[in-house]
Amino acid sequence: MAKIAAMLPAFNEEKHIGGVLAELKQYVSPIIVVDDGSTDRTKEIAEAHGAIVLSRGYNMGYGQTVKDGLSWALENGFDAVITLDADGQHLPSEADRLIRKFETEGQHLIIGARDYKKIPLRRRIPNALGKLMLRIAIGHSLPDNQSGYRLLDKELIPLVLNSKEKGFNFAVDTIILCLANDWEIGWVPISTIYLDEQSHQNTWYQITGFTRMCIYAHRLLKKTKRDSENQG
């Protein structure tokens, strides 16, 4: 069987992380928590639940936090890593869906896709707009480009570690890297859960950053296609 770890990026998640870890360790072990400079008890709670905690003591953003965890897993010989949020938005029991998909089909990237109709309106509108923008940029639609519930294998991780994205657009960049390498992306349905969590993104970052990411995706995939045709 594949050697798989779970990894949670966390920033001030003392309210939820204990419950997430208590359930998650029934399905995946070990669990890595990358503390992105939390000022609450996130680190202490994670350690109390037996997680491997990586803590830098200052905030670097979602993308860099995920990369820190992926780098640790790669250095320690894991075949794949499951990433999920520490705020309770992802059901730990559904990690098994990603594991089964990986062990039977072996995609380099498997993403848990939410039901957009169940996303609260305040989140659904920007998510739907982002989904449309990316579809225009890459030429086809994706079920869910923002979901943080995903599995990355050891062949994809080295490419991802070179990503320049440090914020939430890192999730989109991971998808683009797969498309640029002509790798099929695996999808599994997951529950759509929104609690009292606060978004760590600001509106200006979402608009400008995602627009830039879509332009980058369009140019990269166009170049990849052109290079492939020239080689053929």
N, C-alpha and C positions, 0 to 999 in steps of 0.2 A: 504494500500500500504506500501511497505517496506520503512524504513527510510534510505536513501542512501546519502552519502556525496561524493564529489569529492576531490581528494588530489593530489597536484602537488609538487614533490620535485624540488627545484630550486637552481641553482648556477650561478650567474652572467647572468641572463636572461632578463635584462632590455629591450633588443631589441624586444623580442617577447612576453613576458608574458602579457603585457597589452591587446594585440589583442586576445590572447587565453582566458583570463578571461572575456573579454567583450562578447565573443560568448558563452563560457561555461555556464555562469550564466543564459542563456536562457533555459538550459536543466537540470542542476543539482544545487541544493542549499542545504546546504551551500558548499562553496569551501574553502578548507584548503590549504594554501601554506606553505611548510616547507622550510625556507631559510637556506641553508647549508653554512652559513658563506660568503655570497656574499659581494663583495667589491664595487659593483655598486649600482644602484637605484632599484634593484629587490624588496626589502622589501617595499619601499615607493610606488612603482607603484601598488603592490599587495594590499596594504592597501587602496589606492585610489579607487580601483575597488571593495572594500567591502569584500575582502577575509579575512578569519581568518588566521593571519600570526603567525607561530611559528618560532622563530629565536634564534639560540644559539650563534651566533657571531663568530663561527669558523667552519672549514670544517671537516666533519666526513665521507663523502662518501655517495654514493647512497643508499646502504642498510640501514644504520643507519638512514638516513633522511626519508626514507619510513617508517621505523619502528616507528619513532617519530610520524608521522602523523597517522598511524594505531592505535597506543596506545591512542592518543587523541580521536579518533573516537570511540574506544571501550569504553573508560571511559565515554563518553558522550552519550552512548546508541544507536549507529547506528547499523543497521542490516547488512550493507555492505558498502564498500568503493570502489570507482572507482579511479584508479591511472592512470595518463597520464603525458606526458612530457610537460614541460613549454616552449619548444623551437619551437613550431609550427609543430612538426613532426606528431602530432595526431590531427585529426579533432574533435573539441568539439561536433559537431552535431552527431557524431557516438557513443557518450556515450549512446544514446538511444537504440542502438542495444544491448549493454551489459545489460542495465536495463531490457529490454523486455525479454531477454534470462533468466535472473535471476528470474524474476517474474513468468515466465511460466514453467521453468524447475528446478530452484533452486539449480544449482550446487554450490559447495563451492568456486570454482575458475573458472572464465570465462576469456578467453584471446582473444584479438583482433589479428587475424593472418594476416600478410602482405603477398603480392605476392612477393616471393623471386626473380622472374624474373625481377621485376621492381626496385630492390635495386641496387644502383650504384656498379660497379664492385669492387671498392676498399673496399666496405663494404660487398658485396655479398660473396666474397671468404672466409673471416674468419667466416662469419655467416654460410655459407654452411658447412664449415669444422667442426664448433662447433655442428651443427645439426647432422652431420654424427657421430661424437664422442659420442654424447649423445644417439643416436639411438643404437649404439653398446653397450653402457653401460647398457641401460635399456631394450633392446630387442625389441623395436619398435620405429617407427618414430613419431615425434610430428610436427604439422604444423609450429609452431614458438615458440622457447623456450626463445627468447630474448626480445620479445615485452613487452614494459612497459605499454601498454594500457590494463588494466585488472580490473576485479572486484573480490574482496575477501570478503567473508561473515564473520559474527561474530564467527562462529565455527572454521574457518581456522585461523583467525587473532591471537588468543592466541598461536597457534603452531608456527606461523611465527615469533612472537615476541621473541621466544627462539632461532631463527637462529643465528649462530655465524658469518654469512657472513655480512660484512659491505659494500662491494663494489658491482659491477654490477652482480656478481654471485649470489647475493641474489635473483634475479629473477628466476634463475634456481632452487635454493634451495626450493623456494615456490612450484614449480612444483613437485619436488621430495617428499616433505612432503605430497602432495595430493596422489601421487602414492603409497607411503608407507602405507597410510591409506585406500587404495583401493577406493578412491573417483574419480568419473568420472570428467574429466575436460571439461568444455564447450568451444566451439570455435565459434567466429563470424568473418566474413571477415571485414577488415578495409582497408582504403586507404594506399598506400605506398608512403610516402612523405619524401623527403630529400631536405633540404634548404641549408643554409650556416652554419648550426650548426657544432661546433667542438666537436669531440669525447673527453670525459674526461677519456677514458681508455688508458693505455699504453700497447704496444705490449707484453712486458714481463709478465705483469699481466694477459693479456688475455690468453696467452699460458699456463703458469704455473697454474694460478688460475682455469681455465676451466678444465684442465687435472685433477687436484686434485678433482674438483667437480664431474667429471665423474666417477672417481675411487670410491669416496664416495657414489655416487648414485648406482653403481653396487653392492657394498658391502651391503648397507642398504636394497636394494630391495631383494637381495639374502637371507639376514637374515630374512626379513619379510616373505618371501615365506616359508622358512624352519620352522620358528616358527608357521606359519599357518598350515602347514602340520603336525607338531608334535601335535598341539592342536586338529586337526581333527582325 
